[in-house]
Amino acid sequence: MKLVVQVKLLPTPMQAEALEVTLHACNEAATWVSRVAFEEGVYRSFALRKHTYETVKERWGLGAQAAQHVIKKTCDAYAALKANLRAGRHGRPDSKRYRLAAGKPLAFRNDGGQPYDDRMLSWQVEQRTVSIWTVAGRVKDVAFTGSVEQLATLSLCRRGESDLLYRDGMWFLSATCEIPEAEPNTEPLDFLGVDLGIVNIATTSDGRIMAGRQLNRVRGRERTLRQKLQRKNTASAKRRLKKRRSKEARRAKDINHKIAKRVVAEAERTGRGIALEDLTGIRERVRLRKPQRATLHSWAFHQLRKFIAYKALRAGVPVVYVDPAYTSRTCAECGHIDKANRVSQSRFVCRSCGFVDHADRNGSRNIRARGLELWRRGAQSSAPAVPRPRGTAGRKRDLTASDATLCKPGSWSRVVDREAFTSPDQRPDPDPAAVI
């Protein structure tokens, strides 16, 4: 598997000036290449070289490898834009946001990252220095620093390109490393269900709750401070906003790394797999009031899921993704489904058998059961549609559904097939209680 190791460069003032001039030249050239690609309608690397390669070399003084990387970077940026447009991340085709994104050529920031290959960059890991190409010539003995684990990974596993980055007055190199994967556990004893949420970031079926109280307080405090500084709109307020712009994201990333590490370590120690909710597209599916939208959109469940997935891959722990529908209102003991089972955010009381538990713990047990069933089947299957509530006045109840799960097996890591329902009318609505 591929991972990225990022180290911090410690250049002298002259070395830093050469790196800055190089980065500006590469990104200015990439912006021009992007304009040519947009006007000519050519977005493939080999074809675009015929229009831009010689000009890029002569006008900006780039070497052969640097010019090719500039063209390839531009083509990759357009490929990413096309994928985002197709996925609807810029709205519908008739929206103003979509037209703005698709109706003009891409532009690159002066300090945007630039890829380097082994012809342009050589590592001396033992001496903790690199030799790097610039428009002013080869710059040697540029010092860098990193942890012991990072240095060991670089010396043993580094393969492919590295990216030169400039961020907040500091220089970084991000190196691609190919990490050997552990032998996958194809016969897990059981599964560890993980319920993701905002109030509690993760709750396992073993009963361990990783609360998000502290992180949510930090998010609220940072949001209030940003609003205050933006209203003030002075030079000092802008400097403070710039200084704090990544603090909240870094803290959330650190917490997600720690949670993922604990979950994977527990699953590996007990010989189990990990069952996660497939929450893809939940921001588009769930409608919330305006005060709750900032909380929902700052929920980093996708990042946590990615961290768990790659750490599990390194440890050989299988991961399955299950349909989260009705997990928050289904009794883990008797399987009865009722919206009224979820008494509050943290309390679950079954209206059929009287089972009482923490709501997130009950949900994680349902996720664990679905993950185990999905793994045992290992083939395409479908579940009957949950009947719509019928009735009379007063509280409406849902009937208990089968424990069948929707699955579409891949390799040893599997993903739920959401389209296995027989018709669109029979698909259950998303459960807002799973988000709040």
C-alpha positions in Angstrom: 0.0 0.0 0.0 1.1 3.6 -0.6 1.5 6.1 2.2 2.9 9.6 2.2 5.7 10.7 4.5 6.1 14.4 5.0 9.4 15.9 6.3 10.2 19.5 7.0 13.0 21.2 5.0 15.4 23.5 6.7 16.9 25.6 3.8 19.3 28.5 4.2 18.0 31.9 3.0 19.7 31.5 -0.4 18.4 27.9 -0.8 14.9 29.1 0.2 15.0 31.9 -2.4 15.9 29.4 -5.1 13.1 27.1 -4.1 10.6 30.0 -4.1 11.6 31.2 -7.5 11.3 27.6 -8.8 7.9 27.1 -7.3 6.6 30.4 -8.7 7.9 29.6 -12.2 6.4 26.1 -12.3 3.0 27.3 -11.2 3.0 30.3 -13.5 3.8 27.9 -16.3 1.0 25.5 -15.2 -1.5 28.3 -15.3 -0.5 29.1 -18.9 -0.6 25.4 -19.8 -4.1 25.3 -18.3 -5.3 28.2 -20.4 -4.0 26.5 -23.6 -5.6 23.2 -22.6 -8.9 24.9 -22.0 -8.8 26.9 -25.3 -7.7 23.9 -27.4 -9.9 21.4 -25.6 -6.9 19.1 -25.1 -6.6 17.5 -21.6 -4.4 14.4 -22.2 -0.8 14.7 -21.2 0.8 13.4 -24.4 -1.4 15.5 -26.7 -0.9 18.6 -24.6 2.8 18.4 -24.8 2.7 19.1 -28.5 1.1 22.4 -27.8 3.1 23.5 -24.7 6.3 21.6 -24.1 8.8 23.7 -26.0 7.3 27.0 -24.9 7.3 26.0 -21.2 11.0 25.1 -21.4 12.1 28.3 -23.2 9.8 30.9 -21.6 10.2 29.8 -17.9 13.6 28.1 -18.1 12.4 24.8 -16.9 14.2 21.5 -17.5 12.8 18.7 -19.5 11.5 16.7 -16.5 10.1 19.8 -14.8 8.2 20.8 -17.9 6.7 17.4 -18.3 5.6 17.4 -14.6 4.0 20.8 -15.1 2.0 19.5 -18.0 1.0 16.3 -16.2 0.0 18.3 -13.1 -2.3 20.4 -15.2 -3.9 17.3 -16.8 -4.4 15.8 -13.4 -6.1 18.9 -12.1 -8.6 18.9 -15.0 -9.2 15.2 -14.4 -10.0 15.9 -10.8 -12.3 18.8 -11.8 -14.2 16.5 -14.2 -14.7 13.9 -11.6 -16.0 16.5 -9.1 -18.4 17.9 -11.7 -19.6 14.4 -12.5 -20.1 13.6 -8.8 -22.2 16.7 -8.2 -19.7 18.4 -5.8 -20.2 21.7 -7.7 -24.0 21.5 -7.8 -26.3 20.7 -10.7 -25.3 21.5 -14.3 -27.7 24.4 -14.4 -26.4 26.0 -11.2 -24.2 29.1 -11.1 -21.5 27.3 -9.1 -21.3 24.6 -11.7 -21.0 27.1 -14.6 -18.3 29.0 -12.8 -16.2 25.9 -12.2 -16.6 24.5 -15.7 -16.6 27.8 -17.7 -13.1 29.0 -17.1 -9.5 27.6 -17.2 -8.0 26.4 -13.9 -5.4 28.7 -12.2 -2.6 27.6 -9.9 -1.4 29.5 -6.8 2.2 30.7 -6.9 3.0 28.6 -3.9 1.2 25.5 -5.1 2.9 22.1 -4.8 5.2 20.8 -7.5 6.0 17.1 -8.1 9.7 15.9 -8.3 10.9 12.6 -9.5 14.3 10.9 -8.8 16.0 12.7 -11.7 15.2 16.0 -10.1 15.5 15.1 -6.4 17.9 12.8 -4.6 17.7 11.8 -0.9 20.6 11.3 1.5 18.6 10.0 4.4 21.5 9.2 6.7 22.9 12.7 6.3 19.3 14.1 6.5 19.9 16.2 3.3 18.4 16.4 -0.2 19.8 17.6 -3.5 17.0 19.3 -5.5 16.7 20.9 -8.9 15.8 24.6 -9.2 15.7 27.0 -12.1 19.0 28.4 -10.7 20.7 25.0 -10.9 21.1 22.1 -8.6 20.9 23.0 -4.9 22.7 20.5 -2.7 22.8 19.8 1.0 19.3 21.1 1.8 18.7 19.9 5.3 15.5 18.3 6.5 14.2 16.9 9.7 11.8 14.1 10.7 11.0 11.5 13.3 12.9 8.2 13.6 10.0 6.3 12.1 9.8 8.7 9.2 13.5 8.3 8.4 13.2 4.5 8.6 10.3 4.5 6.2 12.0 6.8 3.8 15.2 4.7 3.7 13.4 1.4 3.3 10.1 2.1 1.4 10.4 5.3 -0.6 9.2 4.8 -4.2 8.1 7.2 -6.9 7.5 11.0 -6.8 7.9 13.6 -4.1 6.1 16.9 -3.8 7.7 20.2 -2.9 5.3 22.2 -0.7 5.3 25.7 0.9 2.9 26.4 3.7 2.7 29.0 6.4 6.3 30.1 5.8 7.7 26.6 6.0 9.0 24.2 3.3 8.0 20.5 3.2 8.7 17.4 1.0 6.0 14.8 0.8 7.5 11.5 -0.3 5.5 8.5 -1.6 6.3 5.2 0.2 5.2 1.7 -0.6 4.5 0.0 2.8 4.3 -3.8 2.8 0.8 -5.0 3.8 0.2 -7.6 6.5 -1.3 -11.0 5.6 -5.1 -10.4 5.6 -7.2 -12.2 8.2 -9.6 -14.1 5.9 -11.3 -15.9 8.8 -12.1 -13.3 11.5 -13.6 -14.7 14.7 -16.1 -11.9 14.9 -16.6 -8.2 14.0 -16.1 -5.0 16.0 -19.0 -2.7 15.2 -18.2 1.1 15.2 -21.0 3.6 15.4 -19.9 7.1 14.2 -21.5 10.3 15.5 -21.0 13.9 16.4 -21.7 13.9 20.2 -19.7 10.6 20.5 -17.2 10.4 17.7 -17.0 6.6 17.8 -18.7 3.9 19.9 -17.7 0.3 19.6 -19.8 -2.8 20.1 -17.6 -3.6 23.1 -19.1 -0.6 24.9 -16.1 1.8 24.5 -17.3 5.3 23.9 -14.9 7.9 22.5 -16.7 11.1 23.3 -16.4 14.2 21.1 -17.2 16.7 23.9 -13.8 18.2 24.0 -13.5 18.5 20.2 -17.0 20.0 19.9 -16.1 22.6 22.5 -13.0 23.5 20.5 -15.0 23.7 17.3 -17.5 26.0 18.9 -14.9 28.2 20.4 -13.0 28.5 17.2 -16.2 29.2 15.2 -17.1 32.0 17.7 -13.6 33.5 17.5 -13.6 33.4 13.7 -16.9 35.3 13.6 -15.7 37.9 16.1 -12.4 38.5 14.1 -14.2 38.6 10.8 -16.6 41.2 12.1 -13.7 43.2 13.5 -11.9 43.1 10.0 -8.8 44.9 11.1 -5.2 44.1 10.0 -4.4 42.4 13.3 -7.6 40.4 13.2 -6.7 39.2 9.7 -3.2 38.2 10.9 -4.7 36.3 13.8 -7.2 34.5 11.4 -4.4 33.5 9.1 -2.4 32.2 12.1 -5.3 30.0 13.4 -6.7 28.9 10.1 -5.6 25.2 10.4 -5.6 24.8 14.1 -9.0 23.2 14.4 -8.4 20.9 11.4 -5.1 19.7 12.9 -6.6 18.9 16.2 -9.5 17.0 14.6 -7.0 15.0 12.5 -4.9 14.1 15.5 -8.0 12.9 17.5 -9.2 10.8 14.5 -5.7 9.2 14.2 -5.8 8.2 17.8 -9.3 6.8 17.6 -8.5 4.8 14.5 -5.3 3.5 16.1 -7.3 2.2 19.1 -10.0 0.6 17.1 -7.6 -1.2 14.8 -5.4 -2.3 17.6 -8.4 -3.8 19.5 -9.6 -5.6 16.4 -6.2 -7.0 15.7 -5.6 -8.1 19.3 -8.9 -10.1 19.4 -8.7 -11.5 15.8 -11.8 -9.7 14.7 -12.8 -7.6 11.7 -14.2 -4.0 11.7 -17.7 -3.1 10.6 -18.3 0.6 9.7 -21.3 2.5 8.5 -21.4 3.5 4.9 -22.3 7.2 5.3 -21.5 8.3 1.8 -23.6 11.2 0.7 -25.2 11.8 4.1 -24.7 15.6 3.8 -26.9 15.6 0.7 -29.5 13.2 2.1 -30.1 14.8 5.5 -31.9 18.0 6.0 -31.2 20.1 9.1 -32.0 23.4 10.6 -29.5 26.2 9.9 -27.9 26.2 13.4 -27.1 22.5 13.0 -25.6 22.7 9.5 -22.2 23.9 10.6 -22.0 21.0 13.1 -22.9 18.5 10.5 -20.5 19.8 7.8 -17.6 19.9 10.3 -18.1 16.2 11.1 -15.0 14.5 9.9 -16.4 11.0 9.6 -14.9 10.4 6.2 -11.4 11.2 7.4 -11.9 8.8 10.4 -13.1 6.1 8.1 -10.1 6.5 5.8 -7.7 6.4 8.8 -9.3 3.2 10.0 -9.2 1.6 6.5 -5.6 2.2 5.9 -4.4 1.3 9.4 -6.5 -1.9 9.2 -5.0 -2.7 5.8 -1.5 -2.4 7.3 -2.5 -4.7 10.2 -4.3 -7.3 8.0 -7.7 -6.6 9.6 -10.7 -7.0 7.3 -13.1 -4.0 7.1 -16.8 -4.1 5.9 -19.1 -1.2 5.3 -22.8 -1.8 6.1 -26.0 0.1 5.4 -26.7 2.4 8.4 -30.4 2.6 7.8 -32.5 2.0 11.0 -29.4 1.0 13.1 -30.3 3.8 15.6 -33.9 2.6 16.1 -33.5 -1.2 15.9 -33.3 -3.2 19.1 -30.0 -5.2 19.3 -31.7 -7.9 21.4 -35.0 -8.6 19.6 -34.7 -6.7 16.3 -37.8 -4.6 16.8 -37.7 -1.4 14.7 -39.5 1.7 16.1 -38.7 5.4 15.9 -39.9 5.7 19.5 -37.2 3.3 20.7 -34.7 6.2 20.5 -35.9 8.1 23.6 -33.1 10.7 23.4 -29.7 11.2 21.9 -28.1 8.8 24.5 -30.9 6.6 25.7 -32.4 3.6 23.9 -35.5 1.8 25.3 -37.1 -1.0 23.2 -40.9 -0.7 23.1 -41.2 -4.4 22.4 -38.9 -6.3 24.9 -38.0 -3.4 27.2 -34.2 -3.6 26.5 -32.4 -0.5 27.8 -28.9 0.6 26.6 -26.9 3.5 25.5 -28.2 4.5 22.1 -24.8 4.6 20.4 -23.8 1.3 21.9 -27.0 -0.3 20.7 -26.4 1.1 17.2 -22.8 -0.3 17.2 -24.1 -3.7 18.1 -26.5 -3.6 15.2 -23.6 -2.6 12.9 -21.5 -5.5 14.2 -24.4 -7.9 13.5 -24.8 -6.6 10.0 -21.1 -6.8 9.3 -20.9 -10.4 10.6 -23.8 -11.4 8.5 -22.4 -9.7 5.4 -19.1 -11.5 5.8 -20.7 -14.9 6.3 -22.8 -14.6 3.2 -20.0 -13.4 0.9 -22.4 -13.1 -2.0 -25.0 -10.8 -3.5 -28.2 -10.7 -1.4 -31.1 -8.4 -0.8 -33.3 -7.4 2.1 -37.1 -7.0 2.1 -38.3 -3.4 2.1 -39.2 -2.1 5.5 -43.0 -1.5 5.5 -44.2 2.0 5.7 -46.0 3.0 8.9 -49.7 2.4 8.7 -52.3 3.4 11.0 -54.3 5.3 13.1 -53.8 8.5 15.0 -51.0 8.8 17.5 -47.5 7.3 17.4 -46.8 5.2 14.3 -44.7 2.1 14.5 -42.5 0.3 12.0 -42.7 -3.5 11.9 -39.7 -5.6 12.7 -37.7 -6.2 9.6 -35.6 -9.2 8.7 -31.9 -9.2 9.7 -30.9 -9.6 6.1 -28.2 -7.2 5.0 -27.3 -5.7 1.7 -23.9 -6.7 0.5 -21.7 -6.6 -2.6 -18.5 -8.5 -1.9 -15.2 -7.2 -3.3 -11.9 -8.6 -2.2 -11.5 -9.1 1.6 -12.7 -5.5 2.1 -16.4 -5.2 1.1 -18.9 -2.4 0.5 -22.6 -2.4 0.8 -24.7 -2.3 -2.4 -27.3 0.4 -1.8 -29.1 -0.4 -5.1 -30.2 -3.9 -4.0 -33.7 -2.7 -3.1 -36.3 -3.8 -5.6 -37.6 -0.3 -6.5 -36.9 3.4 -5.5 -40.2 3.6 -3.7 -39.1 0.8 -1.3 -35.9 2.4 -0.3 -35.9 3.5 3.3 -35.4 7.2 4.1 -32.2 8.2 5.8 -32.4 8.2 9.5 -31.6 11.7 10.9 -31.2 10.2 14.4 -28.0 8.5 13.3 -26.5 12.0 12.6 -27.7 14.0 15.6 
